[in-house]
Amino acid sequence: MLEVLFQDQHLIAIHKPAGWLVHRSWLDRHETRFVMQTVRDQIGQYVFPVHRLDKPTSGVLLMALSSEVACLLAQQFEYHAVEKKYHAIVRGYVNEAGIIDYPLKEEKDKIADKYASKISQPQSCITHYSPLAKVECPIEIGRYPTSRFSLLALKPKTGRKHQLRRHMAHVRHPIIGDTTHGDLRQNRGVAHHFATSRLMLHASYLSFKHPMTGDKLQLIAKWDDAWIHLLSQFGWLGIVPELESRHSSMV
């Protein structure tokens, strides 16, 4: 059963676990867990997606309970009226807050987009980031005798595919556990030394206006056990205490 963060007669938000697809895809034909189908069975009602999270990403996922509400919520996402905040653990020291303004070309799938045009123009893409903690561990991963990591808060101002993963790789601070855009050697080292192999990217907060009542909602998804496990080893517990309790919250 998936953790419900918020539900009324118009919408539902759940805590998406890492490793779950939002909906069925023939690109992952062997998968058996799908968020939309599970939520539908859990509440006995059809649900409509309004945004997506990558399969390895955990956190707040919002769905509508009618096509009308889905359309209204999709408009908020389209016009950047939804505030999203993620947390990530990345390679290296990030000492100062900054903005990544780096256009990205649309990523096309080799199979699904086989017949799509191979020509695409870079799209505007902006990410705000701020460091929350850093640590140096006496473990050799790669060519250095120690390994450095940073905990970041990330706020995407646009919603491109794999935006946060691609932007952090662009500034040479790839997200730990990113098998597509990250550092394979770092990923293997963290899996070996810290017993953590998942993508360390979490959709922590989602703030938006309720499309029917006009109330402002801020939904919060707590860190899962894998996050708590790695944060504990890095000595970072207590830095963002509101994300450490596994009880759902809504402000």
Disulfide bonds with the S-S distance in Angstrom:
none
